[in-house]
């Protein structure tokens, strides 16, 4: 009699004998991985995935798991087993193959423990698939440019950049608007505009940015005078500040008016 293991991979699993078929619209790796058994599923498996489709095939025990005795003889709190020894048998799955998703390549070469000191896998962000951060800029009440900080290769400069930028943001001109929250409470919102840019390619592949448009995100940073949103006053707490992506041509008031209309708030006007 052949035993097939009813493995679980997703919320959309379909079993046919030794085969499991699954489909995901969000997780779409390219992978081929041969895995040993484990305590719950002692047989091996071969997993293959592409374009959101995954197939897992149950196999005989071609590859055995990693088995290791963990000695606890030097630990006073450990209780001896039936054989008088202190310790336990550690069983870890072994995996061989590769998985690629969203520019990250992981190569599996054996024992899988999720512990960097014992795990036998390596991961690489492929530089020709990555975006690099290059600048942050700030703009005034009428959209005029105030300042730009470019990414710097000097470690000390990068370490101090956050504090320098924070001090500038505290002093830069801001807009203040009065509004009513969903429950009628009147609050104020203080806003400023910043913009971040990323270019394609990292390391030796920075030249790829000549062939691909930069990613630029202009944001309206909003700081509220009190908690807002339906969770305020609860143990989870409301929102006291965050940023929203601005649309083309918007300035402070237009962006915040849109935010109010989208979040069941009533815009009152400049405070």
C-alpha positions in Angstrom: 0.0 0.0 0.0 1.4 3.4 -1.0 1.1 6.1 1.6 0.5 9.7 0.4 0.9 12.6 2.9 -1.8 15.2 2.9 0.6 18.1 3.0 -0.7 21.7 3.3 0.9 24.4 1.2 -1.8 27.1 0.8 -5.5 27.9 1.1 -5.9 26.6 -2.4 -4.6 23.0 -2.3 -5.8 20.2 -4.5 -4.6 16.6 -3.9 -4.4 13.9 -6.5 -2.7 10.8 -5.2 1.0 11.8 -4.6 0.5 15.2 -6.2 -0.5 18.5 -4.6 -1.4 21.4 -6.9 -1.8 25.0 -5.6 -2.1 28.5 -7.1 -1.3 31.9 -5.6 -1.8 35.3 -7.1 0.6 37.0 -4.7 3.4 34.5 -4.1 5.0 33.7 -7.5 8.4 32.1 -7.0 10.4 30.1 -9.6 11.7 27.1 -7.6 12.8 23.5 -7.6 13.4 22.0 -4.2 14.0 18.4 -3.1 13.2 18.1 0.6 13.7 15.3 3.1 11.0 14.2 5.4 10.2 15.6 8.8 8.4 14.4 11.9 4.9 15.1 10.5 5.6 14.1 6.9 8.4 11.4 7.0 8.5 11.0 3.2 10.5 13.2 0.9 9.0 15.8 -1.5 9.9 17.6 -4.7 8.4 21.1 -5.0 8.3 23.0 -8.3 6.8 26.4 -8.8 6.4 29.0 -11.6 4.0 31.8 -12.4 2.1 31.3 -9.2 1.5 27.6 -9.7 3.1 25.1 -7.3 3.3 21.3 -7.6 4.5 19.1 -4.7 5.2 15.4 -5.3 5.4 12.9 -2.5 8.5 10.7 -2.9 10.1 7.8 -1.0 12.8 8.7 1.5 15.5 9.6 -1.1 17.1 12.1 1.2 17.1 11.6 5.0 16.7 14.4 7.5 19.6 15.7 9.6 19.6 13.9 12.9 21.8 15.1 15.8 22.0 14.3 19.5 21.9 17.5 21.6 23.8 16.9 24.8 22.5 18.6 27.9 24.6 16.7 30.5 26.0 20.0 31.8 22.6 21.5 32.4 21.3 21.1 36.0 17.7 21.7 34.9 17.7 18.9 32.3 15.9 15.6 33.2 17.6 12.3 32.3 15.8 10.1 29.8 15.0 6.4 30.1 18.6 5.6 29.1 20.0 7.9 31.8 21.3 10.5 29.4 20.4 14.2 29.5 19.5 15.5 26.0 17.3 15.0 23.0 17.5 14.1 19.4 17.3 17.1 17.1 15.7 16.3 13.7 16.0 19.0 11.0 14.7 18.9 7.4 17.3 19.0 4.6 16.6 20.8 1.3 18.4 20.9 -2.0 17.6 23.3 -4.9 16.8 26.9 -5.4 14.1 29.5 -5.1 13.8 32.9 -6.8 11.2 35.6 -6.1 11.2 39.4 -6.4 14.9 39.6 -7.1 16.0 37.4 -4.3 17.7 34.1 -5.0 18.0 31.4 -2.3 20.1 28.4 -2.8 19.4 25.3 -0.6 22.3 23.0 0.1 21.2 20.8 3.0 20.1 21.3 6.6 17.3 23.8 7.1 17.2 25.3 10.6 16.4 29.0 10.2 19.5 29.6 12.3 22.4 31.3 10.5 25.0 29.3 12.4 23.7 25.9 11.2 21.4 26.6 8.2 22.8 25.3 4.9 21.3 27.9 2.6 22.5 31.1 1.0 20.5 34.1 -0.2 21.4 36.8 -2.7 19.7 40.0 -3.8 20.4 40.1 -7.5 21.8 43.6 -8.2 20.3 43.8 -11.7 16.8 43.5 -10.2 17.1 46.0 -7.3 16.2 49.6 -6.8 18.6 51.9 -5.0 17.7 54.9 -2.9 19.3 58.2 -4.2 17.7 61.2 -2.6 15.2 62.9 -0.3 13.9 66.4 -1.1 11.6 68.8 0.8 9.2 71.4 -0.6 7.5 74.5 0.9 4.0 75.8 1.2 3.7 76.7 -2.5 5.7 73.6 -3.7 9.0 75.5 -3.9 12.1 73.4 -3.5 13.7 73.8 0.0 16.4 71.2 0.3 17.7 67.9 -1.1 19.9 65.3 0.7 21.6 62.8 -1.6 22.5 59.3 -0.5 26.1 59.4 0.7 28.6 56.5 0.6 30.3 57.8 3.8 29.1 55.7 6.8 29.4 58.5 9.3 27.4 60.9 7.2 24.7 58.3 6.7 24.6 57.6 10.5 24.0 61.3 11.2 21.6 62.0 8.3 18.4 61.0 10.1 19.0 63.4 13.0 20.0 66.3 10.6 16.9 65.7 8.5 14.7 65.5 11.6 15.9 68.9 12.8 15.3 70.4 9.3 11.7 69.0 9.2 11.0 70.4 12.7 12.0 73.9 11.5 10.7 73.9 7.9 7.4 75.8 7.0 4.3 73.8 7.5 0.6 74.1 6.8 -2.0 73.6 9.6 -5.6 72.6 8.9 -8.6 72.1 11.2 -10.9 69.2 10.7 -13.5 67.0 12.4 -12.8 63.3 12.9 -15.5 60.7 12.1 -17.0 61.1 15.6 -17.2 64.9 15.4 -14.1 65.6 17.5 -12.3 68.7 16.2 -8.5 68.4 15.7 -5.7 69.9 13.7 -3.3 68.4 11.2 0.2 69.8 10.5 1.6 68.9 7.1 4.8 69.1 5.1 5.8 67.8 1.7 8.8 65.5 0.9 9.9 63.5 -2.0 12.0 60.3 -2.4 13.7 58.9 -5.5 15.0 55.4 -6.3 17.0 54.4 -9.4 17.2 50.9 -11.0 20.3 48.7 -10.5 22.8 48.4 -7.7 26.5 47.8 -7.5 28.1 47.2 -10.9 24.6 47.4 -12.4 23.9 51.0 -11.7 24.2 51.8 -15.4 20.8 50.1 -15.9 19.1 53.2 -14.6 19.9 54.8 -18.0 17.3 52.5 -19.5 14.6 52.6 -16.9 12.6 55.5 -15.4 13.3 56.5 -11.8 10.7 55.8 -9.1 9.7 59.1 -7.4 7.2 59.3 -4.6 6.0 62.7 -3.3 4.3 62.5 0.1 2.3 64.7 2.4 3.5 64.0 5.9 0.6 64.5 8.3 0.9 64.9 12.1 -2.4 65.1 14.0 -3.0 67.0 17.3 -4.6 63.9 18.8 -5.6 60.3 17.9 -7.8 59.8 14.9 -9.6 56.9 13.4 -12.0 54.3 14.7 -9.4 52.7 16.9 -8.7 55.7 19.0 -9.3 55.3 22.7 -8.9 51.5 22.4 -5.9 49.4 23.4 -4.8 49.4 19.7 -4.8 53.2 19.6 -5.7 55.6 16.8 -3.4 57.3 14.2 -1.3 60.2 15.4 0.7 60.7 12.2 1.7 59.1 8.9 2.1 60.1 5.2 0.1 59.7 2.1 1.1 59.7 -1.6 0.3 62.9 -3.3 -1.3 63.1 -6.8 0.1 65.2 -9.6 -0.5 69.0 -9.1 -1.6 68.7 -5.5 -0.3 70.9 -2.7 -1.0 70.8 1.0 -4.7 71.7 1.1 -5.8 69.7 -2.0 -4.0 66.5 -0.7 -5.4 66.9 2.8 -8.9 67.6 1.5 -8.7 64.3 -0.5 -7.5 62.5 2.6 -10.4 63.7 4.7 -13.0 62.7 2.1 -11.4 59.2 1.9 -11.4 58.7 5.6 -14.8 60.0 6.8 -13.4 63.3 8.1 -14.7 66.8 7.6 -12.3 69.4 6.3 -12.8 72.8 8.0 -10.0 75.0 6.7 -6.6 76.5 7.5 -6.1 76.8 11.2 
